[in-house]
Amino acid sequence: MSDVASEAAALKRWLFDVALPLWWDDGADRVGGGFHEAIGLDGRPLARPHRARVIARQAFSYCEAGRLGWHGPWREAQRYALDYFRKYFITADATVVSVVDLDGKVGDARFDLYNQAFALLAYAGGHCTFGEADGWRRQAVALRTTLEQSYAHPLGGFVEDRAGALPQRSNPHMHILEAALAWIAIDDDRAWRRMADGIAALCLQKFIDPARGALGEFFAADWSPAPGVEGRICEPGHHYEWAFLLDCWARLTGRNKPKAVPRLIAFADSRGLDARRGVVVNAVLADGSVHDPVARLWAQAERIRAYLCTGAPTRR
């Protein structure tokens, strides 16, 4: 077995034997419902308000666990997250609130585009596992409809909120693309492809600097880079993630792989890696200078995923 294969097998054993059981046995909130925000280093859950993105991600994660072959109670865990989400987070117009307190009352009712993206992704998993009867496709269509009717940006994508908050962000759009692709794979509703096509076009036309191949995080109302340092911030982990998603989009919709895919990886490889530590850093500026040297786990995972789907890393 190759080193990569043996390390992948070891990670899968850790996921199946340690992480997934831990989060179901200790991470599920058996009093209030849903899942705890965090587990301390002593193994005890921390009593913090529940964020929409965390509950939605847990629902998606246990669905993925089942797809990967985990024989634990993944359906039960997925339903536990989804039932809590449906009971406390979904509003009358199908959008979701941001935070629910431990007593079940809404702690932060604000609309956050990022949370809507993860709701759509969780609903795809719910439909995949439990079918039409559970109503997750209807819920997803209702949310998609509200986004398109009330939050569509005239130049593409979606606004941050109805008040036109700035800066606008590329990150929520990346996850809306991810959710739309999940729906394309399981539902023949062409509106999902329309949504994915629109986000991909916005990324290719507005988010990526054609000269450098750098992808921005923050934007003004017209999708030009935000003023000041915000408009120059680039997250290498998101370069890898967008590369993976754009490659998936091309394959699912029968298109050629965008030329931006290898360029995104090349920028992250050449500007976003700390050679001494061998890690992807949080953020650089568009000129390649380091903005945030901290290295988080998710960015390392996105780097691996981008390489696996697009081939060997770019060498310079």
ZAVO-349160 format. One record per residue (C-alpha): y, z, x. Coordinates in Angstrom, 1 decimal, always signed. Layout:
       y       z       x
       Y       Z       X
...
This chain:
       y       z       x
    +0.0    +0.0    +0.0
    +3.5    -0.9    +1.3
    +6.1    +1.8    +2.0
    +8.1    +0.6    -1.0
    +5.1    +0.6    -3.3
    +4.0    +4.1    -2.1
    +7.5    +5.5    -2.6
    +7.7    +3.9    -6.0
    +4.4    +5.4    -7.0
    +5.6    +8.9    -5.7
    +8.8    +8.6    -7.8
    +6.8    +7.6   -10.9
    +4.5   +10.7   -10.4
    +7.6   +12.9   -10.1
    +9.1   +11.3   -13.2
    +5.9   +11.7   -15.2
    +4.7   +15.0   -13.9
    +8.0   +16.9   -13.3
   +11.2   +15.4   -14.8
   +10.1   +14.2   -18.2
    +8.1   +17.4   -19.0
   +10.9   +19.6   -17.7
   +13.5   +18.0   -19.9
   +11.3   +18.2   -23.0
   +10.0   +21.7   -22.4
   +13.2   +23.3   -21.1
   +16.0   +20.7   -21.7
   +15.5   +20.4   -25.5
   +17.8   +22.7   -27.4
   +15.2   +24.5   -29.6
   +17.9   +26.5   -31.4
   +20.7   +24.0   -32.3
   +18.8   +20.7   -31.8
   +19.3   +17.9   -29.4
   +19.2   +18.4   -25.7
   +21.1   +20.7   -23.3
   +23.8   +19.2   -21.1
   +22.3   +20.5   -17.9
   +19.6   +22.7   -16.4
   +20.7   +25.2   -13.7
   +19.0   +25.5   -10.3
   +17.3   +28.6   -11.7
   +15.5   +26.3   -14.3
   +17.5   +27.7   -17.2
   +19.5   +25.4   -19.5
   +23.2   +25.8   -19.5
   +25.0   +26.5   -22.8
   +27.5   +23.7   -22.9
   +28.8   +21.5   -25.8
   +26.7   +18.4   -26.5
   +28.2   +15.1   -25.5
   +27.3   +11.9   -27.4
   +26.4   +10.0   -24.2
   +23.9   +12.6   -23.1
   +22.0   +12.8   -26.4
   +22.0    +9.0   -26.6
   +20.8    +8.7   -23.0
   +18.0   +11.2   -23.6
   +16.8    +9.1   -26.6
   +16.8    +6.0   -24.5
   +15.1    +7.7   -21.6
   +12.2    +8.9   -23.6
   +11.8    +5.5   -25.2
   +11.7    +4.0   -21.6
    +9.1    +6.7   -20.6
    +6.8    +5.5   -23.3
    +7.3    +1.9   -22.2
    +6.4    +2.9   -18.6
    +3.2    +4.5   -19.8
    +4.0    +8.2   -19.9
    +1.3    +9.9   -22.1
    +3.5   +12.9   -22.9
    +5.3   +13.4   -26.3
    +7.9   +10.7   -25.7
    +8.1    +9.7   -29.4
    +8.7   +13.3   -30.4
   +11.4   +13.8   -27.7
   +13.0   +10.5   -28.7
   +13.1   +11.4   -32.3
   +14.4   +14.9   -31.5
   +17.4   +13.3   -29.8
   +18.0   +10.6   -32.4
   +17.7   +13.0   -35.4
   +20.3   +15.3   -33.8
   +22.6   +12.3   -33.0
   +22.4   +11.0   -36.6
   +23.1   +14.4   -38.1
   +26.1   +15.4   -36.0
   +27.7   +12.4   -34.2
   +27.9    +9.5   -36.6
   +31.1    +9.1   -38.6
   +31.8    +7.4   -41.9
   +32.9    +4.1   -40.2
   +29.7    +4.2   -38.0
   +31.5    +5.0   -34.8
   +30.5    +8.2   -33.0
   +32.5   +11.3   -32.0
   +32.5   +12.4   -28.4
   +31.5   +16.1   -28.4
   +29.7   +18.4   -30.7
   +29.8   +22.2   -30.1
   +26.7   +24.3   -30.0
   +27.3   +25.4   -33.6
   +27.1   +21.8   -34.8
   +30.9   +21.4   -35.4
   +32.7   +18.5   -33.9
   +34.4   +19.6   -30.7
   +36.0   +16.3   -29.8
   +36.3   +13.7   -32.5
   +38.0   +11.1   -30.2
   +36.7    +7.5   -30.2
   +35.4    +6.6   -26.7
   +34.2    +3.1   -26.2
   +31.7    +4.3   -23.6
   +30.0    +6.5   -26.1
   +29.7    +3.6   -28.6
   +27.9    +1.6   -26.0
   +25.3    +4.3   -25.5
   +24.9    +4.7   -29.2
   +24.0    +1.0   -29.5
   +21.5    +1.4   -26.7
   +19.9    +4.4   -28.2
   +19.6    +2.7   -31.6
   +17.8    -0.2   -29.9
   +15.2    +2.2   -28.6
   +14.9    +3.9   -32.0
   +14.3    +0.5   -33.7
   +11.8    -0.5   -31.1
    +9.8    +2.8   -31.5
   +10.1    +3.6   -35.2
   +10.8    +0.3   -36.8
   +12.9    -0.9   -39.7
   +12.2    +2.1   -41.9
   +14.2    +4.5   -39.7
   +17.4    +2.5   -40.2
   +18.5    +2.2   -36.6
   +19.0    -1.6   -36.8
   +21.3    -1.0   -39.8
   +23.1    +1.7   -38.0
   +23.6    -0.6   -34.9
   +24.9    -3.5   -37.1
   +27.3    -1.1   -38.8
   +28.7    +0.1   -35.5
   +28.9    -3.4   -34.1
   +30.7    -4.6   -37.2
   +33.3    -1.8   -36.9
   +33.8    -2.6   -33.2
   +34.4    -6.2   -34.0
   +36.7    -5.7   -37.0
   +38.7    -2.7   -35.8
   +38.5    -2.6   -32.0
   +38.3    -6.2   -30.8
   +40.8    -7.1   -28.0
   +42.6   -10.4   -28.7
   +41.9   -11.5   -25.1
   +38.2   -10.5   -25.1
   +36.1    -7.4   -25.2
   +37.3    -4.2   -26.9
   +40.3    -1.9   -26.8
   +40.0    +1.7   -25.6
   +41.0    +3.0   -29.0
   +43.2    +2.0   -32.0
   +46.3    +3.4   -30.3
   +45.9    +1.0   -27.4
   +45.3    +3.6   -24.7
   +45.6    +2.5   -21.1
   +44.2    +1.8   -18.7
   +41.4    -0.3   -20.1
   +38.1    +0.0   -18.4
   +35.4    -2.4   -17.4
   +32.7    +0.3   -17.3
   +32.2    +0.7   -21.1
   +32.0    -3.1   -21.4
   +29.2    -3.1   -18.9
   +27.2    -0.7   -21.1
   +28.0    -2.7   -24.2
   +26.5    -5.7   -22.4
   +23.5    -3.6   -21.6
   +23.1    -2.6   -25.2
   +23.6    -6.1   -26.5
   +20.9    -7.4   -24.1
   +18.5    -4.6   -25.4
   +19.1    -5.9   -28.9
   +18.7    -9.6   -28.0
   +15.2    -8.7   -26.6
   +14.0    -7.2   -30.0
   +16.2    -8.8   -32.7
   +17.0   -12.4   -33.6
   +20.4   -11.6   -35.0
   +22.6   -14.1   -33.1
   +25.6   -11.7   -33.3
   +24.0    -9.8   -30.4
   +24.1   -12.9   -28.3
   +27.7   -13.5   -29.3
   +28.6   -10.0   -28.2
   +26.7   -10.3   -24.9
   +28.3   -13.8   -24.2
   +31.8   -12.4   -24.8
   +31.4    -9.5   -22.5
   +29.8   -11.6   -19.7
   +32.7   -14.1   -20.0
   +35.2   -11.3   -19.8
   +33.6    -9.9   -16.7
   +33.4   -13.3   -15.0
   +36.9   -14.3   -15.9
   +38.9   -11.0   -15.8
   +37.0    -8.2   -14.1
   +36.1   -10.0   -10.8
   +38.6   -11.0    -8.2
   +37.7   -14.6    -7.4
   +39.0   -14.4    -3.9
   +37.1   -11.2    -2.7
   +34.3   -11.0    -5.2
   +35.4    -7.4    -6.0
   +35.1    -6.0    -9.5
   +37.8    -3.8   -10.8
   +37.5    -0.7   -12.9
   +40.9    -0.3   -14.5
   +43.1    -2.8   -16.3
   +46.4    -3.3   -18.1
   +46.7    -4.4   -21.7
   +46.4    -8.1   -20.8
   +43.3    -7.5   -18.6
   +45.2    -7.9   -15.4
   +44.5    -5.1   -12.8
   +46.2    -1.8   -13.7
   +49.3    -1.0   -11.7
   +49.1    +1.1    -8.6
   +46.0    +2.4    -6.9
   +44.0    +2.4   -10.2
   +44.0    -1.4   -10.3
   +42.5    -1.6    -6.8
   +39.6    +0.8    -7.3
   +36.1    -0.7    -7.1
   +32.8    +1.1    -7.6
   +30.0    -0.4    -5.5
   +27.4    +1.0    -7.8
   +28.9    -0.9   -10.7
   +28.8    -4.1    -8.6
   +25.1    -3.7    -8.3
   +24.8    -2.8   -12.0
   +26.9    -5.7   -13.2
   +24.8    -8.0   -10.9
   +21.6    -6.9   -12.5
   +23.0    -7.2   -16.1
   +24.5   -10.6   -15.5
   +21.2   -11.8   -14.1
   +19.4   -10.4   -17.2
   +22.0   -12.1   -19.4
   +21.4   -15.5   -17.8
   +17.6   -15.2   -18.1
   +17.7   -14.0   -21.7
   +20.1   -16.7   -22.8
   +18.7   -19.6   -20.8
   +21.6   -20.0   -18.4
   +21.8   -20.4   -14.7
   +22.4   -17.3   -12.7
   +26.2   -16.9   -12.3
   +27.4   -17.4    -8.8
   +29.1   -14.0    -9.2
   +25.8   -12.2    -9.0
   +25.1   -12.6    -5.3
   +28.8   -12.2    -4.5
   +28.9    -8.8    -6.3
   +26.0    -7.6    -4.3
   +27.5    -9.0    -1.1
   +30.8    -7.1    -1.7
   +28.9    -3.8    -2.4
   +26.7    -4.3    +0.7
   +29.6    -5.1    +3.0
   +32.2    -2.6    +1.7
   +30.4    +0.1    -0.2
   +27.7    +1.4    +2.1
   +28.1    +4.3    +4.5
   +26.0    +3.2    +7.4
   +25.7    +6.6    +8.9
   +24.2    +8.2    +5.8
   +22.6    +5.0    +4.5
   +24.1    +5.5    +1.0
   +26.3    +3.7    -1.5
   +29.7    +5.6    -1.8
   +31.4    +6.2    -5.1
   +34.5    +4.0    -4.7
   +36.3    +1.7    -2.4
   +39.6    -0.2    -2.8
   +39.7    -4.0    -3.2
   +40.4    -4.4    +0.5
   +37.2    -2.5    +1.3
   +38.8    +0.8    +2.4
   +36.9    +3.9    +1.3
   +38.5    +5.6    -1.7
   +35.8    +8.2    -2.6
   +33.1    +8.8    +0.0
   +30.9   +11.0    -2.3
   +27.5    +9.4    -2.9
   +25.8    +9.9    -6.3
   +22.2    +9.2    -7.2
   +22.9    +6.6    -9.9
   +24.5    +4.2    -7.5
   +21.5    +4.3    -5.1
   +19.3    +3.5    -8.1
   +21.5    +0.6    -9.1
   +21.4    -0.8    -5.6
   +17.6    -0.8    -5.7
   +17.5    -2.4    -9.1
   +19.9    -5.2    -8.1
   +17.7    -6.0    -5.0
   +14.5    -6.0    -7.1
   +15.9    -8.5    -9.6
   +17.8   -10.8    -7.3
   +15.9   -10.7    -4.0
   +16.6    -9.2    -0.6
   +20.0    -7.7    +0.2
   +22.6   -10.0    +1.6
   +22.9    -9.9    +5.4
   +26.2   -10.4    +7.2
